[in-house]
Amino acid sequence: TSAVRVLEEGHDPVIYIPKNDIHEIDLIKCGDYDSPVKGHAEIYTIRHGARDIENAAWSYDDPAVNLPELQGRVAFYPDKIQEIRVGGE
């Protein structure tokens, strides 16, 4: 219920899910990225059971001032994962 959907011109919608709501996977920091619009991002490898999916998610723990709703939420690269379930959907 706390996911945030972000729409940007020229991009598919992105769902940012609170880290506390993510279950059955581990997020392992594997890099950093600085967006001139959104701020500093951490890049994550996802561990699901014995499988690692590299560079599969990102999070803005200290987003730009105009995007506080992204803080503490994680988004996933759609080409790296098969499915995200939000609220049973």
Phi, psi and omega per residue, in radians:
T1 nan -0.185 -3.104
S2 -1.881 0.197 3.107
A3 -1.200 2.632 3.134
V4 -2.093 2.241 3.097
R5 -1.744 2.176 -3.110
V6 -1.958 2.230 3.093
L7 -1.940 2.215 3.086
E8 -2.238 2.437 3.140
E9 -1.022 2.273 3.113
G10 1.489 0.055 -3.124
H11 -2.297 2.682 3.010
D12 -1.190 2.707 3.075
P13 -1.034 2.554 3.109
V14 -2.107 2.302 3.105
I15 -1.769 2.158 3.070
Y16 -1.804 2.114 -3.060
I17 -1.895 2.330 3.103
P18 -0.987 2.380 3.137
K19 -0.959 -0.640 -3.119
N20 -1.176 -0.300 -3.136
D21 -1.658 0.014 -3.106
I22 -1.608 2.179 -3.095
H23 -2.248 2.740 3.049
E24 1.268 0.077 3.027
I25 -2.397 2.743 3.011
D26 -1.938 2.462 3.047
L27 -1.776 2.111 -3.114
I28 -2.031 2.017 -3.109
K29 -1.079 2.280 -3.136
C30 -2.276 -0.004 3.139
G31 3.121 -3.114 -3.140
D32 -2.367 2.739 3.090
Y33 -2.610 2.411 3.094
D34 -1.947 1.992 3.098
S35 -1.627 2.285 3.118
P36 -1.171 -0.310 -3.115
V37 -1.747 -0.734 -2.996
K38 -1.793 -0.282 3.132
G39 1.818 -2.794 -3.078
H40 -1.403 2.258 3.121
A41 -2.063 2.576 2.966
E42 -1.795 2.405 3.131
I43 -1.794 2.472 -3.061
Y44 -2.204 2.534 2.838
T45 -1.566 2.436 3.102
I46 -1.721 2.287 3.012
R47 -1.920 2.074 3.113
H48 -2.185 1.801 -3.034
G49 1.132 -2.190 -3.135
A50 -1.627 0.048 -3.061
R51 -1.807 2.306 3.031
D52 -1.895 2.352 3.063
I53 -2.067 1.883 -3.016
E54 -1.310 2.539 3.080
N55 0.853 0.899 -3.011
A56 -1.823 -0.199 -3.072
A57 -2.632 2.873 3.079
W58 -2.572 2.807 -3.120
S59 -2.604 2.466 3.038
Y60 -1.832 1.595 3.130
D61 -1.323 -0.341 3.062
D62 -2.347 1.252 -3.060
P63 -1.232 2.955 3.066
A64 -1.009 2.695 -3.064
V65 -0.961 -0.605 -3.082
N66 -1.451 0.059 -3.109
L67 -2.297 0.855 -3.072
P68 -1.106 -0.398 -3.117
E69 -1.188 -0.228 3.111
L70 -1.463 -0.293 -3.073
Q71 -1.054 2.268 3.085
G72 1.348 0.190 3.132
R73 -2.013 2.712 -3.092
V74 -2.123 2.444 3.027
A75 -2.071 2.750 -3.043
F76 -2.162 2.456 3.075
Y77 -1.265 2.113 -3.060
P78 -1.104 -0.437 3.118
D79 -1.405 -0.082 -3.109
K80 -1.806 -0.354 -3.079
I81 -2.195 2.752 -3.120
Q82 -1.652 -0.530 -2.986
E83 -2.769 2.462 2.964
I84 -2.229 2.261 3.083
R85 -1.883 2.158 3.111
V86 -2.085 2.012 3.115
G87 1.044 0.634 3.122
G88 1.452 -0.048 3.133
E89 -1.506 nan nan
